[in-house]
């Protein structure tokens, strides 16, 4: 199966985000008590903790499922952690108020969403409340958690020593008592740090600048977290140090006052409670982001009249206790675990995760042998990445002899099938009533039903669908944009050389697709509206929708 990245690196990635937040505020010359507590934190090997993460926003959304997800995030995500040592840990993730997403199709089954994770050395066991069994993943080729902990400690200590930042708003609130979830209470010093937009930009700039000056950063972060940045994402010959240095230079040009005048704003509030052992018992972090409401309209959402800005408020409340004490918890029994090695030998075991399983399909994908690349699509082909990505999701398939036929024109049936898959549409099974319904290939009938029910296609004036007719680039664009069910961006100017040849009925759809980066012209900047859409061009559009930055 290759050199699979160990999942316990996820814990270190999350931990590093928290560490960065603390480093941004604690590694400053006028907050020595917090700096000392942060250093002490790298010595923790065992603990129990409880965190509550909430996200609140006034983002105007019409989609009912999105509303339900936002409502659930507003209630909060609860994370319970128990760590015996650096080799053994348990985490349980639940929702504080799961009601809005239950029995809505957003979560399988009727049980409240929950995720159980266990770390046992180089083994990870994972199970959700929708699964009957745990998935076991083993990796013995990675650095041990002990080694990663020492490397992370060294890196944090380097950053603490290098950071010259002085913040304006650091206050010792006073001595308070912290009530912990295990029923105990501890006296603690309450430290409060607040940062406005300008201070946050300055702090991030200083942090990244010092990070960019860390010797051999690529190797250090790779040892700790695995491959943090794929080599292909970097410019040829550049390392992470160089890329961070470029980012720092860009940050130094940010005009915060100008951004604030247009409606942007960011603020951070961090409250930390430090006990007599100079360790952090509790912290509350709150980040608020405001963006101009005009961006909402530009993104295709309908902003209510009078809305001047959209805000996002992220809060994290975390408490820790039993630090470096004896921690105990039950582990999954062997008969409740199916390992990836077992699935490789017997793929049918995936059925034991259950019909509504969340882990099962993921496990099947992880253990699936890699597909041989299409024989007629080399890595140098401009559509190689889109086609490969869509193939892995089952949206596009090949022909006999392992061919993709990238230049072959697409029929309406083929295109409807790929579009319905990409948009995740489902059919109620209503019978089609078009005059040529007998011409619809049997394999595509369910896709046509879903497309018609969703209003993506309505048929021609003569009451036909013409399922086997080839699709033009104008039709390809219009059908897909209709399926997105977003406001048309008719004010967006087109720069194609042949824009005047685009049929008037298709112009709003082409403008919208171009504005969202879904379509691009030919090498000589033509849209070619009447040209038949090729399989490669369709793959590019679907890929831009699913994986691009719209």
LINGIFEN-V829927 format. One record per pair of residues at least 12 apart in sequence whose ideal C-beta (glycine too) atoms are under 10 Angstrom apart, sorted by the first residue. I is the first residue (numbers start at 1). J is the second residue. If there is no record, write none. Layout:
<<I,J> <I,J>>
//
This chain:
<<1,139> <1,340> <1,341> <1,344> <1,366> <1,367> <1,368> <1,369> <1,370> <2,141> <2,370> <3,139> <3,141> <3,142> <3,226> <4,137> <4,138> <4,139> <4,141> <4,142> <4,340> <4,366> <5,137> <5,139> <5,141> <5,142> <5,225> <5,226> <5,227> <6,119> <6,122> <6,123> <6,124> <6,137> <6,138> <6,139> <6,140> <6,141> <6,142> <6,143> <6,144> <6,145> <6,148> <6,226> <7,117> <7,119> <7,123> <7,124> <7,125> <7,126> <7,135> <7,137> <7,139> <8,86> <8,87> <8,89> <8,117> <8,119> <8,120> <8,121> <8,122> <8,123> <8,124> <8,137> <8,139> <8,142> <8,144> <8,145> <8,148> <8,226> <9,124> <9,139> <9,142> <9,143> <9,145> <9,148> <9,224> <9,225> <9,226> <9,227> <9,228> <10,91> <10,117> <10,119> <10,124> <10,225> <10,226> <11,81> <11,83> <11,89> <11,91> <11,117> <11,119> <11,124> <11,145> <11,148> <11,225> <12,145> <12,148> <12,149> <12,151> <12,152> <12,224> <12,225> <12,226> <13,224> <13,225> <13,226> <13,228> <14,51> <14,79> <14,91> <15,41> <15,148> <15,149> <15,152> <15,224> <15,225> <16,152> <16,155> <16,156> <16,221> <16,224> <16,225> <16,228> <17,316> <18,41> <18,51> <18,283> <18,285> <18,316> <18,318> <19,38> <19,41> <19,42> <19,152> <19,155> <19,156> <19,159> <20,156> <20,159> <20,204> <20,207> <20,208> <20,211> <21,268> <21,270> <21,283> <21,285> <21,287> <21,316> <22,34> <22,35> <22,37> <22,38> <22,41> <22,156> <22,193> <22,270> <22,272> <22,280> <22,283> <22,285> <23,35> <23,38> <23,155> <23,156> <23,159> <23,160> <23,163> <23,165> <23,203> <23,207> <23,210> <23,211> <24,159> <24,163> <24,165> <24,167> <24,193> <24,195> <24,199> <24,200> <24,202> <24,203> <24,204> <24,206> <24,207> <24,268> <24,270> <25,38> <25,165> <25,167> <25,170> <25,191> <25,193> <25,194> <25,195> <25,199> <25,200> <25,203> <25,207> <25,268> <25,270> <25,272> <25,285> <26,38> <26,39> <26,41> <26,156> <26,160> <26,163> <26,167> <26,170> <26,191> <26,193> <26,270> <26,272> <26,280> <27,39> <27,156> <27,157> <27,159> <27,160> <27,161> <27,162> <27,163> <27,164> <27,165> <27,203> <27,206> <27,207> <27,210> <28,160> <28,163> <28,164> <28,165> <28,166> <28,167> <28,170> <28,193> <28,203> <28,206> <29,163> <29,164> <29,165> <29,166> <29,167> <29,170> <30,165> <30,166> <30,167> <30,168> <30,169> <30,170> <30,193> <31,165> <31,166> <31,167> <31,170> <31,171> <31,172> <31,191> <31,193> <31,272> <32,170> <33,170> <33,172> <33,189> <33,191> <33,272> <33,274> <33,278> <34,170> <34,189> <34,191> <34,193> <34,270> <34,272> <34,274> <34,278> <34,280> <34,283> <35,160> <35,161> <35,163> <36,160> <36,274> <36,278> <36,279> <37,189> <37,191> <37,272> <37,273> <37,274> <37,275> <37,277> <37,278> <37,279> <37,280> <37,281> <37,283> <38,156> <38,157> <38,159> <38,160> <38,272> <38,274> <38,278> <38,279> <38,280> <39,153> <39,156> <39,157> <39,160> <39,278> <40,274> <40,275> <40,277> <40,278> <40,279> <40,280> <40,323> <41,153> <41,156> <41,278> <41,279> <41,280> <41,320> <41,323> <42,149> <42,150> <42,152> <42,153> <42,154> <42,155> <42,156> <42,157> <42,160> <43,149> <43,153> <43,279> <43,323> <43,324> <44,83> <44,86> <44,149> <44,279> <44,280> <44,320> <44,323> <44,324> <45,83> <45,84> <45,85> <45,86> <45,87> <45,145> <45,146> <45,149> <45,323> <45,324> <45,327> <46,82> <46,83> <46,84> <46,85> <46,86> <46,88> <46,89> <46,322> <46,323> <46,324> <46,325> <46,326> <46,327> <47,81> <47,82> <47,83> <47,84> <47,89> <47,279> <47,320> <47,321> <47,322> <47,323> <47,324> <47,325> <47,327> <48,80> <48,81> <48,82> <48,83> <48,90> <48,180> <48,181> <48,182> <48,319> <48,320> <48,321> <48,322> <48,323> <48,325> <48,327> <48,329> <49,79> <49,80> <49,81> <49,82> <49,83> <49,91> <49,180> <49,181> <49,282> <49,318> <49,319> <49,320> <49,321> <49,322> <49,323> <50,78> <50,79> <50,80> <50,81> <50,180> <50,181> <50,182> <50,282> <50,317> <50,318> <50,319> <50,320> <50,321> <51,76> <51,77> <51,78> <51,79> <51,80> <51,81> <51,91> <51,93> <51,283> <51,316> <51,317> <51,318> <51,319> <51,320> <52,75> <52,76> <52,77> <52,78> <52,79> <52,96> <52,284> <52,315> <52,316> <52,317> <52,318> <52,319> <53,73> <53,76> <53,77> <53,78> <53,79> <53,93> <53,96> <53,285> <53,314> <53,315> <53,316> <53,317> <53,318> <54,73> <54,74> <54,75> <54,76> <54,77> <54,96> <54,286> <54,313> <54,314> <54,315> <54,316> <54,317> <55,69> <55,70> <55,72> <55,73> <55,74> <55,75> <55,76> <55,77> <55,312> <55,313> <55,314> <55,315> <56,70> <56,71> <56,73> <56,74> <56,75> <56,76> <56,288> <56,311> <56,312> <56,313> <56,314> <56,315> <57,70> <57,73> <57,74> <57,289> <57,310> <57,311> <57,312> <57,313> <57,314> <58,70> <58,290> <58,293> <58,304> <58,307> <58,309> <58,310> <58,311> <58,312> <58,313> <59,291> <59,296> <59,299> <59,301> <59,303> <59,307> <59,310> <59,311> <59,312> <60,293> <60,296> <60,297> <60,301> <60,302> <60,303> <60,304> <60,307> <60,310> <61,296> <61,301> <61,302> <62,301> <62,302> <62,485> <62,486> <63,301> <63,485> <64,100> <64,104> <65,100> <65,101> <65,104> <65,105> <65,106> <66,106> <67,100> <68,99> <68,100> <68,101> <68,102> <68,104> <68,105> <68,106> <69,100> <69,101> <69,104> <69,106> <70,100> <71,97> <71,99> <71,100> <71,101> <72,95> <72,96> <72,97> <72,98> <72,99> <72,100> <72,101> <72,102> <72,106> <72,107> <72,113> <73,95> <73,96> <73,97> <73,100> <73,314> <74,96> <74,97> <74,100> <74,313> <75,95> <75,96> <75,97> <75,98> <75,99> <75,100> <76,94> <76,95> <76,96> <76,97> <76,315> <76,316> <76,317> <77,93> <77,94> <77,95> <77,96> <77,113> <77,115> <77,316> <78,92> <78,93> <78,94> <78,95> <78,96> <78,114> <79,91> <79,92> <79,93> <79,94> <79,115> <79,316> <79,318> <80,92> <80,93> <80,94> <80,181> <81,93> <81,117> <81,318> <81,320> <81,327> <82,118> <82,322> <82,327> <82,328> <82,329> <83,119> <83,145> <83,322> <83,323> <83,327> <83,329> <84,119> <84,120> <84,326> <84,327> <84,328> <84,329> <85,145> <85,146> <85,149> <85,324> <85,327> <86,119> <86,121> <86,144> <86,145> <86,146> <86,147> <86,148> <86,149> <86,150> <87,119> <87,120> <87,121> <87,122> <87,123> <87,144> <87,145> <87,146> <88,118> <88,119> <88,120> <88,121> <88,123> <88,145> <88,327> <88,329> <88,331> <89,117> <89,118> <89,119> <89,120> <89,145> <89,327> <89,329> <90,116> <90,117> <90,118> <90,119> <90,120> <90,125> <90,327> <90,329> <90,330> <90,331> <90,332> <91,115> <91,116> <91,117> <91,118> <91,119> <91,126> <92,114> <92,115> <92,116> <92,117> <92,118> <92,329> <93,113> <93,114> <93,115> <93,116> <93,117> <93,128> <94,112> <94,113> <94,114> <94,115> <94,116> <94,129> <95,107> <95,112> <95,113> <95,114> <97,112> <98,111> <98,112> <98,113> <98,114> <98,129> <99,112> <101,113> <105,426> <107,128> <107,129> <107,130> <107,356> <107,358> <108,128> <108,129> <108,130> <108,131> <108,354> <108,355> <108,356> <108,357> <108,358> <109,128> <109,129> <109,130> <109,131> <109,354> <109,355> <109,356> <109,357> <109,358> <110,129> <110,130> <110,356> <111,128> <111,129> <111,130> <111,356> <112,129> <113,128> <113,129> <113,130> <113,358> <114,127> <114,128> <114,129> <114,130> <115,127> <115,128> <115,129> <115,130> <115,131> <115,358> <115,359> <116,128> <116,129> <116,131> <116,134> <116,332> <117,134> <118,134> <118,136> <118,329> <118,330> <118,331> <118,332> <118,337> <119,145> <120,136> <120,138> <120,331> <120,332> <121,138> <121,139> <121,140> <121,144> <121,145> <122,137> <122,138> <122,139> <122,140> <122,141> <122,142> <122,143> <122,144> <122,145> <123,136> <123,137> <123,138> <123,139> <123,140> <123,337> <123,339> <124,136> <124,137> <124,138> <124,139> <124,340> <125,137> <125,331> <125,332> <125,336> <125,337> <125,338> <125,339> <126,332> <126,337> <126,358> <126,359> <126,362> <126,363> <127,332> <127,336> <127,337> <127,353> <127,357> <127,358> <127,359> <128,353> <128,354> <128,356> <128,357> <128,358> <128,359> <128,360> <128,362> <129,356> <129,358> <130,353> <130,354> <130,355> <130,356> <130,357> <130,358> <130,359> <130,360> <131,338> <131,352> <131,353> <131,354> <131,356> <131,357> <131,358> <131,359> <131,360> <131,363> <132,336> <132,338> <132,351> <132,352> <132,353> <132,354> <132,355> <132,356> <132,357> <132,359> <132,360> <133,332> <133,335> <133,336> <133,337> <133,338> <133,349> <133,352> <133,353> <133,354> <133,357> <133,359> <133,360> <133,363> <134,331> <134,332> <134,333> <134,334> <134,336> <134,337> <134,338> <134,339> <134,353> <134,359> <135,337> <135,338> <135,339> <135,340> <135,343> <135,350> <135,353> <135,357> <135,358> <135,359> <135,360> <135,362> <135,363> <135,366> <135,367> <136,332> <136,334> <136,336> <136,337> <136,338> <136,339> <136,340> <136,341> <136,342> <136,343> <136,363> <137,339> <137,340> <137,341> <137,363> <137,366> <138,339> <138,340> <138,341> <139,340> <142,223> <142,226> <143,222> <143,223> <143,224> <143,226> <147,223> <147,224> <148,223> <148,224> <148,225> <148,226> <149,224> <150,223> <150,224> <151,219> <151,220> <151,221> <151,222> <151,223> <151,224> <151,225> <152,220> <152,221> <152,223> <152,224> <152,225> <153,224> <154,220> <154,224> <155,211> <155,214> <155,217> <155,220> <155,221> <155,223> <155,224> <158,210> <158,211> <158,213> <158,214> <158,215> <158,220> <159,207> <159,210> <159,211> <159,214> <160,210> <161,210> <162,206> <162,207> <162,209> <162,210> <162,211> <162,213> <162,214> <163,203> <163,206> <163,207> <163,209> <163,210> <163,211> <164,206> <164,210> <165,199> <165,202> <165,203> <165,205> <165,206> <165,207> <165,210> <167,193> <167,194> <167,195> <167,199> <167,202> <167,203> <168,193> <168,194> <168,195> <168,196> <168,198> <168,199> <169,192> <169,193> <169,194> <169,195> <169,196> <169,199> <169,269> <170,191> <170,192> <170,193> <170,194> <170,195> <170,270> <171,190> <171,191> <171,192> <171,193> <171,194> <171,271> <172,189> <172,190> <172,191> <172,192> <172,274> <173,189> <173,190> <173,191> <173,192> <173,271> <173,272> <173,273> <174,189> <174,190> <174,191> <174,192> <175,187> <175,188> <175,189> <175,190> <175,273> <176,188> <176,189> <176,190> <176,273> <176,282> <177,273> <178,190> <178,273> <178,274> <178,275> <178,281> <178,282> <178,319> <178,321> <179,281> <179,282> <179,319> <180,281> <180,282> <180,319> <180,320> <180,321> <180,322> <181,319> <181,320> <181,321> <182,319> <182,321> <182,322> <183,321> <184,281> <184,321> <184,322> <185,281> <186,273> <186,275> <186,276> <186,277> <186,279> <186,281> <186,282> <186,321> <187,273> <187,275> <187,276> <187,281> <188,272> <188,273> <188,274> <188,275> <188,276> <188,279> <188,280> <188,281> <188,282> <189,272> <189,273> <189,274> <189,275> <189,276> <189,278> <189,281> <190,271> <190,272> <190,273> <190,274> <190,282> <191,270> <191,271> <191,272> <191,273> <191,274> <191,280> <191,283> <192,269> <192,270> <192,271> <192,272> <192,284> <193,268> <193,269> <193,270> <193,271> <193,272> <193,285> <194,267> <194,268> <194,269> <194,270> <194,271> <194,286> <195,266> <195,267> <195,268> <195,269> <195,270> <195,287> <196,256> <196,260> <196,265> <196,266> <196,267> <196,268> <197,254> <197,256> <197,257> <197,259> <197,260> <197,264> <197,265> <197,266> <197,267> <197,268> <197,288> <197,289> <197,290> <198,254> <198,256> <198,257> <198,259> <198,260> <198,266> <199,256> <199,266> <199,267> <199,268> <200,256> <200,266> <200,267> <200,268> <200,287> <201,251> <201,252> <201,254> <201,255> <201,256> <201,259> <201,266> <202,251> <202,252> <202,254> <202,256> <203,268> <204,247> <204,248> <204,251> <204,254> <205,247> <205,248> <205,249> <205,250> <205,251> <205,252> <205,254> <206,248> <206,251> <207,244> <207,248> <208,244> <208,245> <208,247> <208,248> <208,251> <209,244> <209,245> <209,247> <209,248> <209,249> <209,251> <209,252> <210,244> <210,248> <211,240> <211,241> <211,244> <211,245> <211,248> <212,239> <212,240> <212,241> <212,242> <212,243> <212,244> <212,245> <212,246> <212,247> <212,248> <212,249> <213,241> <213,244> <213,245> <213,248> <214,240> <214,241> <214,244> <215,241> <216,239> <216,240> <216,241> <217,239> <217,240> <217,241> <217,242> <217,243> <217,244> <218,231> <218,234> <218,239> <218,240> <218,241> <218,242> <218,243> <219,239> <219,240> <220,240> <221,240> <222,240> <228,240> <229,243> <229,244> <259,291> <259,292> <260,290> <262,291> <262,292> <262,294> <262,295> <263,290> <263,291> <263,292> <263,293> <263,294> <263,295> <263,308> <263,309> <263,310> <264,289> <264,290> <264,291> <264,292> <264,295> <264,309> <265,288> <265,289> <265,290> <265,291> <265,292> <265,309> <265,311> <266,287> <266,288> <266,289> <266,290> <266,291> <266,312> <267,286> <267,287> <267,288> <267,289> <267,290> <267,313> <268,285> <268,286> <268,287> <268,288> <268,289> <269,284> <269,285> <269,286> <269,287> <269,288> <269,315> <270,283> <270,284> <270,285> <270,286> <270,287> <270,316> <271,283> <271,284> <271,285> <271,286> <271,317> <272,284> <272,285> <273,319> <275,320> <275,321> <275,323> <277,323> <277,324> <279,320> <279,323> <279,324> <280,318> <280,319> <280,320> <280,323> <281,318> <281,319> <281,320> <281,321> <281,323> <282,317> <282,318> <282,319> <282,320> <282,321> <283,316> <283,317> <283,318> <283,319> <283,320> <284,315> <284,316> <284,317> <284,318> <284,319> <285,314> <285,315> <285,316> <285,317> <285,318> <286,313> <286,314> <286,315> <286,316> <286,317> <287,312> <287,313> <287,314> <287,315> <287,316> <288,311> <288,312> <288,313> <288,314> <288,315> <289,309> <289,310> <289,311> <289,312> <289,313> <289,314> <290,308> <290,309> <290,310> <290,311> <290,312> <290,313> <291,309> <291,310> <291,311> <291,312> <292,307> <292,308> <292,309> <292,310> <293,306> <293,307> <293,308> <293,309> <293,310> <294,307> <294,308> <294,309> <294,310> <295,309> <295,310> <296,309> <296,310> <297,487> <297,489> <298,489> <298,492> <298,515> <299,486> <299,487> <299,489> <299,516> <299,550> <300,484> <300,485> <300,486> <300,487> <300,488> <300,489> <300,512> <300,515> <300,516> <300,550> <301,486> <301,487> <302,486> <302,487> <338,350> <338,352> <338,353> <338,359> <338,360> <338,363> <339,363> <339,367> <340,363> <340,366> <340,367> <341,367> <342,363> <342,367> <343,360> <343,363> <343,364> <343,366> <343,367> <343,368> <344,366> <344,367> <344,368> <344,369> <345,367> <346,367> <347,363> <347,364> <347,367> <347,368> <349,363> <349,364> <349,367> <350,362> <350,363> <350,364> <350,365> <350,367> <351,364> <365,392> <365,393> <368,392> <370,392> <371,388> <371,391> <371,392> <371,398> <371,402> <372,398> <372,402> <373,387> <373,388> <373,391> <373,402> <373,404> <374,387> <374,388> <374,391> <374,396> <374,398> <374,399> <374,401> <374,402> <374,403> <374,404> <374,405> <374,406> <375,398> <375,399> <375,401> <375,402> <375,403> <375,404> <376,398> <376,399> <376,401> <376,402> <376,403> <376,404> <376,405> <376,406> <376,407> <377,391> <377,398> <377,402> <377,403> <377,404> <377,405> <377,406> <377,535> <377,536> <377,539> <381,404> <381,406> <381,536> <382,406> <382,523> <382,536> <382,540> <383,404> <383,406> <383,407> <383,534> <383,535> <383,536> <383,537> <383,538> <383,539> <383,540> <383,543> <384,404> <384,406> <384,536> <384,539> <385,539> <385,540> <385,543> <385,547> <386,536> <386,537> <386,538> <386,539> <386,540> <386,541> <386,542> <386,543> <386,544> <386,546> <386,547> <386,548> <387,404> <387,406> <387,535> <387,536> <387,538> <387,539> <387,540> <387,542> <387,543> <388,404> <388,539> <388,543> <389,539> <389,542> <389,543> <389,546> <389,547> <390,418> <390,421> <390,422> <390,538> <390,539> <390,540> <390,542> <390,543> <390,546> <390,547> <391,404> <391,539> <393,421> <393,422> <393,542> <393,543> <393,546> <393,547> <394,421> <395,417> <395,418> <395,419> <395,420> <395,421> <395,422> <395,538> <395,539> <395,542> <395,543> <395,546> <396,414> <396,417> <396,418> <396,421> <396,422> <396,535> <396,536> <396,538> <396,539> <396,542> <396,543> <397,417> <397,418> <398,535> <399,535> <404,535> <404,536> <404,539> <405,534> <405,535> <405,536> <406,534> <406,535> <406,536> <406,537> <406,538> <406,539> <406,540> <407,534> <407,535> <407,536> <407,537> <408,470> <408,532> <408,534> <408,535> <408,536> <409,470> <409,471> <409,472> <409,531> <409,532> <409,533> <409,534> <409,535> <409,537> <409,538> <410,470> <410,471> <410,475> <410,476> <410,532> <410,533> <410,534> <410,535> <410,536> <410,537> <410,538> <410,539> <411,441> <411,444> <411,466> <411,467> <411,468> <411,469> <411,470> <411,471> <411,532> <412,440> <412,444> <412,448> <412,451> <412,457> <412,465> <412,466> <412,467> <412,468> <412,469> <412,470> <412,471> <412,475> <412,476> <412,479> <413,439> <413,440> <413,441> <413,443> <413,444> <413,445> <413,447> <413,448> <413,465> <413,466> <413,467> <413,468> <413,469> <413,471> <414,441> <414,443> <414,444> <414,447> <414,467> <414,468> <414,470> <414,471> <414,533> <414,535> <414,538> <415,444> <415,447> <415,451> <415,457> <415,470> <415,471> <415,475> <415,476> <415,479> <415,480> <415,533> <415,535> <415,538> <415,541> <415,542> <416,440> <416,444> <416,447> <416,448> <416,449> <416,450> <416,451> <416,452> <416,456> <416,457> <416,465> <416,467> <416,471> <416,479> <416,483> <417,441> <417,443> <417,444> <417,446> <417,447> <417,448> <417,450> <417,451> <418,447> <418,480> <418,535> <418,538> <418,539> <418,541> <418,542> <419,447> <419,450> <419,451> <419,454> <419,456> <419,457> <419,476> <419,479> <419,480> <419,482> <419,483> <419,538> <419,541> <419,542> <419,545> <420,444> <420,446> <420,447> <420,448> <420,449> <420,450> <420,451> <420,454> <420,456> <420,483> <421,447> <421,450> <421,542> <422,480> <422,483> <422,538> <422,539> <422,541> <422,542> <422,543> <422,545> <422,546> <423,450> <423,451> <423,454> <423,456> <423,480> <423,483> <423,484> <423,485> <423,542> <423,545> <423,546> <424,450> <424,483> <424,546> <425,447> <425,449> <425,450> <425,451> <425,453> <425,454> <425,456> <425,483> <426,446> <426,449> <426,450> <426,453> <426,454> <427,445> <427,446> <427,447> <427,448> <427,449> <427,450> <427,451> <427,452> <427,453> <427,454> <428,449> <428,450> <428,453> <429,445> <429,446> <429,449> <429,450> <429,453> <430,449> <430,450> <430,452> <430,453> <431,445> <431,449> <432,445> <432,448> <432,449> <432,452> <432,453> <432,459> <432,465> <432,467> <433,452> <433,459> <433,463> <434,448> <434,452> <434,457> <434,458> <434,459> <434,460> <434,462> <434,463> <434,464> <434,465> <434,466> <434,467> <435,459> <435,460> <435,462> <435,463> <435,464> <435,465> <436,459> <436,460> <436,462> <436,463> <436,464> <436,465> <436,466> <436,467> <436,468> <437,463> <437,464> <437,465> <437,467> <438,467> <439,464> <439,465> <439,466> <439,467> <439,468> <439,469> <440,465> <440,467> <440,468> <441,467> <441,468> <444,467> <444,468> <445,467> <448,465> <448,467> <450,483> <451,465> <451,479> <451,482> <451,483> <452,465> <454,482> <454,483> <454,485> <455,482> <455,483> <455,485> <456,478> <456,479> <456,480> <456,481> <456,482> <456,483> <456,484> <456,485> <457,475> <457,478> <457,479> <457,482> <457,483> <458,482> <469,532> <470,532> <470,533> <471,532> <471,533> <471,534> <471,537> <471,538> <472,503> <472,506> <472,528> <472,529> <472,530> <472,531> <472,532> <472,533> <473,502> <473,506> <473,510> <473,519> <473,522> <473,526> <473,527> <473,528> <473,529> <473,530> <473,531> <473,532> <473,533> <473,534> <473,537> <473,538> <473,541> <474,501> <474,502> <474,503> <474,505> <474,506> <474,507> <474,509> <474,510> <474,527> <474,528> <474,529> <474,530> <474,531> <474,533> <475,503> <475,506> <475,509> <475,529> <475,530> <475,532> <475,533> <476,506> <476,509> <476,513> <476,519> <476,529> <476,531> <476,532> <476,533> <476,534> <476,537> <476,538> <476,541> <477,502> <477,506> <477,509> <477,510> <477,511> <477,512> <477,513> <477,514> <477,518> <477,519> <477,527> <477,529> <477,533> <477,541> <478,503> <478,505> <478,506> <478,507> <478,508> <478,509> <478,510> <478,512> <478,513> <479,509> <480,509> <480,512> <480,513> <480,518> <480,519> <480,538> <480,541> <480,542> <480,545> <481,506> <481,508> <481,509> <481,510> <481,511> <481,512> <481,513> <481,516> <481,518> <481,519> <481,541> <481,545> <482,509> <482,512> <483,545> <484,509> <484,512> <484,513> <484,516> <484,518> <484,545> <484,550> <486,512> <486,516> <486,550> <487,512> <488,507> <488,508> <488,509> <488,511> <488,512> <488,513> <488,515> <489,508> <489,509> <489,511> <489,512> <489,513> <489,514> <489,515> <489,516> <490,507> <490,508> <490,509> <490,511> <490,512> <490,515> <491,508> <491,511> <491,515> <492,508> <492,510> <492,511> <492,512> <492,513> <492,514> <492,515> <492,516> <493,511> <493,514> <493,515> <494,507> <494,510> <494,511> <494,514> <494,515> <494,521> <494,527> <495,514> <495,521> <495,525> <495,527> <496,510> <496,514> <496,519> <496,520> <496,521> <496,522> <496,524> <496,525> <496,526> <496,527> <496,528> <496,529> <497,521> <497,522> <497,524> <497,525> <497,526> <497,527> <497,528> <498,521> <498,522> <498,524> <498,525> <498,526> <498,527> <498,528> <498,529> <498,530> <499,511> <499,514> <499,521> <499,525> <499,526> <499,527> <499,529> <500,529> <501,526> <501,527> <501,528> <501,529> <501,530> <502,527> <502,528> <502,529> <502,530> <503,529> <503,530> <506,527> <506,529> <507,529> <510,527> <510,529> <513,527> <513,541> <513,544> <513,545> <514,527> <515,550> <516,544> <516,545> <516,548> <516,549> <516,550> <517,544> <517,545> <517,548> <517,549> <517,550> <518,540> <518,541> <518,542> <518,543> <518,544> <518,545> <518,548> <518,550> <519,537> <519,540> <519,541> <519,544> <520,537> <520,540> <520,541> <520,544> <522,537>>
//
